[in-house]
Amino acid sequence: MPYTPDFSIVLDNWIVLFRGLLVTVEIWIPSILMGLIGGFLIAQARLSKSRWVSGPSLVYVELFRDTPVLIQLIWFYYAFPILIGTQLSPFGAALLGLTLNTSAYCAEIFRGGIRSIHKGQMEGAKAIGMTQAQAMRRVILPQVVKRMLPAFTNRTIEVAKMSSLASVISVHELMYQGRLLSATYYRPFEILTTVAFIYFVLIYPGTFLAGRLEKRFARSN
């Protein structure tokens, strides 16, 4: 007997999926914003001439880039509390893991962008009396923003997709709610198809923007 899809179950439970979507956004946006800030600071450490500063920052970056995100989330939820003596909530562990992972990738984007500018510009800015921070803010960053923007847009998209892994540690985000409804109503086709569609609607604008930015900057170079 052929299977007959029934998406009415999705309409009956739209509020559950909507709540999951809100939690997804609550993880996604802060982890991106804090990851950008952390990434910039780590990039400065990576560019330091002191090995005592650049060395640990390199270890940090490679640690988070060379281990699976899923393992990182599980570690922060189950293992990290043993070290600090305090149990993190599933949401807190997921936010911490995604933020630190994002900061590692953003650090390399910042570092690559900054190193693409000839070091003479920094030296020239210092020669006219600017501090390191002033030269970075007024001379270097304005030039590299357009070079880094497509990469940051792609990273934002990746973090949105990675947020679905938080369901493994029982964060009630979109994927968690979809799995819960699938197990409750035995309608995985309708529910998980809807979840995939919601992710597509959430992420596609960023994908489209990244493509447009790459084409625009390619023409301007």
C-alpha positions as CSV (number, residue, x, y, z in Angstrom):
1,M,0.0,0.0,0.0
2,P,1.5,3.3,-1.1
3,Y,2.4,5.8,1.6
4,T,0.1,8.9,1.8
5,P,1.8,12.0,3.2
6,D,-0.2,13.9,5.8
7,F,1.2,17.3,6.6
8,S,-1.7,18.3,8.8
9,I,0.3,16.9,11.7
10,V,2.8,19.7,11.1
11,L,0.1,22.4,11.1
12,D,-1.3,21.0,14.4
13,N,2.1,21.2,16.0
14,W,3.5,24.4,14.4
15,I,3.9,26.1,17.8
16,V,6.3,23.3,18.9
17,L,8.5,23.8,15.8
18,F,8.3,27.5,16.1
19,R,9.6,27.3,19.7
20,G,12.4,25.1,18.5
21,L,13.3,27.7,15.8
22,L,13.5,30.4,18.4
23,V,15.9,28.3,20.4
24,T,18.0,27.7,17.3
25,V,18.2,31.5,16.7
26,E,19.1,32.0,20.4
27,I,22.1,29.7,20.0
28,W,23.1,30.8,16.5
29,I,23.2,34.6,16.8
30,P,25.1,34.9,20.1
31,S,27.6,32.3,19.1
32,I,28.4,34.2,15.9
33,L,28.7,37.6,17.6
34,M,30.8,36.3,20.5
35,G,32.8,34.1,18.1
36,L,33.7,37.2,16.0
37,I,34.9,39.1,19.1
38,G,36.8,36.1,20.4
39,G,38.2,35.4,16.9
40,F,39.6,38.9,16.5
41,L,41.3,38.7,19.9
42,I,42.8,35.3,19.1
43,A,43.9,36.5,15.7
44,Q,45.9,39.3,17.4
45,A,47.5,36.7,19.6
46,R,48.3,34.5,16.6
47,L,50.0,37.5,15.0
48,S,52.1,38.3,18.1
49,K,55.8,38.1,17.8
50,S,56.0,36.5,21.2
51,R,55.9,32.7,21.1
52,W,54.4,32.7,24.6
53,V,51.4,34.4,23.1
54,S,51.2,33.0,19.6
55,G,51.9,29.4,20.7
56,P,48.9,28.9,23.0
57,S,46.6,30.6,20.5
58,L,47.8,28.3,17.7
59,V,47.0,25.3,20.0
60,Y,43.6,26.7,20.7
61,V,42.8,27.2,17.0
62,E,44.0,23.8,15.9
63,L,42.3,22.1,18.8
64,F,38.9,23.4,17.8
65,R,39.4,23.1,14.1
66,D,40.7,19.6,14.1
67,T,38.1,17.9,16.3
68,P,34.5,17.3,15.4
69,V,31.9,19.8,16.6
70,L,29.7,17.0,18.0
71,I,32.5,15.8,20.2
72,Q,33.1,19.3,21.4
73,L,29.5,19.8,22.4
74,I,29.3,16.5,24.2
75,W,32.6,17.2,26.0
76,F,31.4,20.6,27.3
77,Y,28.2,19.1,28.5
78,Y,29.5,15.9,30.1
79,A,33.2,16.3,30.8
80,F,33.8,20.1,31.3
81,P,31.6,20.2,34.4
82,I,33.9,17.6,36.1
83,L,36.7,20.2,35.8
84,I,34.8,23.2,37.0
85,G,32.6,21.5,39.6
86,T,29.4,22.9,38.1
87,Q,26.9,21.3,35.7
88,L,26.2,23.4,32.7
89,S,22.7,23.4,31.2
90,P,22.3,21.9,27.7
91,F,21.8,25.3,26.3
92,G,24.9,26.8,28.1
93,A,27.1,23.9,27.0
94,A,25.9,24.2,23.4
95,L,26.4,28.0,23.3
96,L,29.9,27.7,24.9
97,G,31.0,24.9,22.4
98,L,29.7,26.7,19.3
99,T,31.1,30.1,20.4
100,L,34.6,28.7,21.0
101,N,34.5,26.7,17.8
102,T,33.4,29.7,15.9
103,S,36.1,31.9,17.4
104,A,38.8,29.5,16.3
105,Y,37.6,29.7,12.6
106,C,37.0,33.4,12.8
107,A,40.5,33.9,14.2
108,E,42.0,32.4,11.0
109,I,39.8,34.5,8.8
110,F,40.9,37.6,10.6
111,R,44.6,36.5,10.6
112,G,44.5,35.8,6.8
113,G,42.8,39.1,6.1
114,I,45.2,41.1,8.2
115,R,48.3,39.4,6.8
116,S,47.0,40.2,3.2
117,I,47.8,43.8,3.9
118,H,51.4,44.8,3.4
119,K,53.1,45.3,6.7
120,G,54.4,48.7,5.5
121,Q,51.0,50.2,6.1
122,M,51.1,49.3,9.8
123,E,54.6,50.7,10.0
124,G,53.6,53.8,8.2
125,A,50.6,54.3,10.5
126,K,52.8,54.0,13.6
127,A,55.3,56.4,12.1
128,I,52.7,59.2,12.0
129,G,51.9,58.6,15.7
130,M,49.1,56.0,15.7
131,T,49.1,53.2,18.3
132,Q,48.8,49.6,17.3
133,A,45.0,49.6,18.1
134,Q,44.4,52.9,16.2
135,A,46.3,51.7,13.1
136,M,44.3,48.4,13.2
137,R,41.0,50.3,13.5
138,R,41.7,53.1,11.1
139,V,44.0,51.6,8.4
140,I,44.0,47.8,8.4
141,L,40.5,46.7,9.2
142,P,38.7,49.0,6.7
143,Q,40.8,47.5,3.9
144,V,40.3,43.9,4.8
145,V,36.6,43.9,5.7
146,K,35.5,43.3,2.1
147,R,38.0,40.5,1.7
148,M,36.8,38.8,4.9
149,L,33.1,39.4,4.5
150,P,32.3,36.4,2.2
151,A,34.2,34.1,4.5
152,F,32.4,35.4,7.6
153,T,29.1,35.0,5.8
154,N,29.9,31.3,5.0
155,R,31.0,30.8,8.7
156,T,27.6,32.2,9.8
157,I,25.8,29.7,7.5
158,E,27.9,26.8,8.9
159,V,27.1,27.8,12.5
160,A,23.4,27.8,11.7
161,K,23.7,24.2,10.4
162,M,25.9,23.1,13.3
163,S,23.3,24.3,15.8
164,S,21.2,21.3,14.9
165,L,23.9,19.1,16.7
166,A,22.8,20.7,20.0
167,S,19.8,18.3,19.9
168,V,22.2,15.5,20.9
169,I,22.6,17.1,24.3
170,S,18.9,17.8,24.6
171,V,18.8,21.4,23.7
172,H,15.2,22.0,22.6
173,E,16.1,23.6,19.3
174,L,14.5,22.9,15.9
175,M,16.0,19.5,15.2
176,Y,15.3,18.3,18.8
177,Q,11.6,19.2,18.4
178,G,11.4,17.6,15.0
179,R,12.9,14.3,16.3
180,L,10.5,14.5,19.3
181,L,7.4,15.0,17.1
182,S,8.6,12.2,14.7
183,A,8.9,9.8,17.6
184,T,5.5,10.8,19.0
185,Y,3.4,10.7,15.9
186,Y,5.4,8.2,13.8
187,R,5.4,10.7,10.9
188,P,9.1,11.3,10.2
189,F,8.7,12.1,6.5
190,E,6.3,15.0,7.0
191,I,8.0,16.4,10.1
192,L,11.6,16.0,9.2
193,T,10.9,17.3,5.7
194,T,9.3,20.4,7.3
195,V,12.3,20.8,9.6
196,A,14.7,20.7,6.6
197,F,12.5,23.2,4.8
198,I,12.6,25.6,7.8
199,Y,16.4,25.3,7.9
200,F,16.5,26.1,4.2
201,V,14.4,29.2,4.6
202,L,16.6,30.3,7.5
203,I,19.9,29.7,5.8
204,Y,19.3,30.4,2.1
205,P,19.4,34.2,2.4
206,G,22.9,34.0,3.9
207,T,24.0,31.6,1.1
208,F,22.6,34.0,-1.5
209,L,24.3,37.0,0.1
210,A,27.6,35.2,0.2
211,G,27.4,34.4,-3.5
212,R,26.5,37.9,-4.4
213,L,29.4,39.3,-2.3
214,E,31.9,37.0,-3.8
215,K,30.8,38.0,-7.3
216,R,30.8,41.7,-6.5
217,F,34.3,41.6,-4.9
218,A,35.6,39.5,-7.7
219,R,34.6,42.2,-10.2
220,S,36.1,45.0,-8.1
221,N,39.5,43.3,-7.9
